[in-house]
Amino acid sequence: MIFPKGLSFKALALAPIAALVFTACSGGSGDELKARDQQIADLQVQLVKEQRDAKFWQQLTGLLPPVEMKSMSDHRALMLPTGGIIALHFDNMDLSKAQNLNWVALGVPGKFCKQDQERVEAQFGPGFTHFHDMKNDTHGGAKGAEGVWFVHTAVRNFDSPMSGGAVSQGIDSRFMPTPAPAC
């Protein structure tokens, strides 16, 4: 979950419940009170689910170190023990303004070479069209540069200039292709 700085999950989640409790205590008809009680019960169920999801996210991010790069500010990226990367790619470079998750990306370590891209796709499947030189924080890179081959999987349908327009749910093989040189 992405929360504004200085605002805790609990404060954010408890605010609507507190407002409903305050309203419920201010009077009203029996039907209004029953409706408010149901709203409070529904919010409590939602809060339990949100707390569980936050716990899962904390467990994941507590284990895997973040990958923070200027060119990937619209990501929540985590380094896997294998040197690979798992990333959530959002719809705004400023994550505090993000409204949607666009892609889940998987990065596999490799070299910026056509032969290595072919190796990665033979081993992991098609769609590894985007190379990122992690040392220099660049898309593509110098011939033979070490980095990561990414496959981006769209989680919804949307438009993106990074893919040349309309994107459909599933592997996005048009995501910022970085044609690799032969090495």
Helices and strands as residue ranges (DSSP letters): H 9-25, H 30-63, E 66-67, G 70-72, E 75-79, E 85-90, G 95-97, E 101-111, H 114-124, E 128-133, E 138-139, E 146-154, E 158-160, G 161-163, E 165-167, E 170-171
